[in-house]
Amino acid sequence: MSEADYTQLEELSASEGPDAALDRLIELLREQKAYHKLFDATLIRKKQSLGLPLSRPTSFDDVPEEHRKEVEDAYVEAAREIGKLFIADGDIPSAWMYLQVIREPEPVAEAIDALPIASDYDEASENVMQIALFERVHPLKGVKMILRSHGMCNTITSLDQAMGNLSVEQRSDCAKIMVQELYRDLTESVRRQVQEKMPLIEPSASLRELLTGRDWLLEGGNYHIDVSHLSSVVRFARSIESPADELDLVLQLCDYGERLDSQLQYPGEPPFEDFYPAHRYFFHVILGKDVDTALAYFRQKLDDEPDEHDKPLLAYVLVDLLVRSKQLDEAVEVAAEHLTGLGNDVGFSFAELCADAGRLDRLAEVMRDKEDIVGFAAALLAQPSTVSAST
């Protein structure tokens, strides 16, 4: 602001009153793109019109109850306007400061979606990636941006940190892009080695086709991609919802992983100790391939587990597969035995499972056994009434 601007505001306030001075202030701030100050000035104007104190423009502590709704509405409108102004100027992090407060992420998501995917980003773009993934505004775009600029290793680390806070759909979408990326890199690496012996190999051959009949590709502990990346992406792929082409791609990744030297096949957590064979069974269920055999594998894992503390982890996987394969009655029974002690924060609700399965009677039984009279009453009242009206 120039000295002339200050003088003009003084003169306007004296000659035409505070409203005229505030209108000119807002005009000046808008012209100079001083949007943070514009937000404060907009709220000062609202408080001035109501005769409220002006020393803390964005505070509600000095707003009487009869004016609170009006000031809150002005706050939301101002935040919406400032957020959109920052977006128009390409400053997504500053826009997010305002739009997250009023829970309107859509303009930020649209702005992030329109960004190009680049191999190099400045500090502001790094903040955008954080907002996209960790604030769940546009996780898929965030993953794509991190992949291109930081590579697979950093993306795996970031996605591991963010995955638990994403929705089912967001987890599935992010896992798909990870599978696509790693499958493409691995297939190209394998193709190059095959072409050394067979220059006329079909350029569009899949990983499955490239591996068939070529055990020499992995002889002597040979590998074509970081094996820790391979196992991480296969693990992420458990979040992919069917139908999805990526499920067949991850089956091919499992096939490759099973062919690796045993020293390169790292065990996972139960029931995925035998990492790639166990995941092959898992994805067979999702794809509807030899479902009975695959489910039997996980049932046996649960039955054979000697440690009662580990059984919920195994049961969780089995229940997930039973639900995905529409075997809800068995899912309810397995969950009733092993998972009723889990809190909703782990992403599983026994009550919701029973409701989806139409087994509120089983929920009521379990709640009675657990001496949870509130849960019992909720299950009882949610069931269709069996009382018929007398005639």
Secondary structure, DSSP 4 states (H G I P E B T S, - for coil): --HHHHHHHHHHHHHT-HHHHHHHHHHHHHHTT-HHHHHHHHHHHHHHHHT---SSTT-STT--HHHHHHHHHHHHHHHHHHHHHHHHTT-HHHHHHHHTTTT--HHHHHHHHTSPP-S---HHHHHHHHHHHHT-SSHHHHHHHHHHHHHHHHHHHHHHHHGGGS-HHHHHHHHHHHHHHHHHHHHHHHHHHHHHH-TT--TT--HHHHHTT-GGGGGGG--SS-HHHHHHHHHHGGGPPSS-THHHHHHHHHHHHHHS-GGG----STT-SSHHHHHHHHHHHHHTSSHHHHHHHHHHHHHH---TTTHHHHHHHHHHHHHHTT-HHHHHHHHHHHTTT--GGGT--HHHHHHHHT-HHHHHHHHHHTT-HHHHHHHHHHSPP-PPPP-
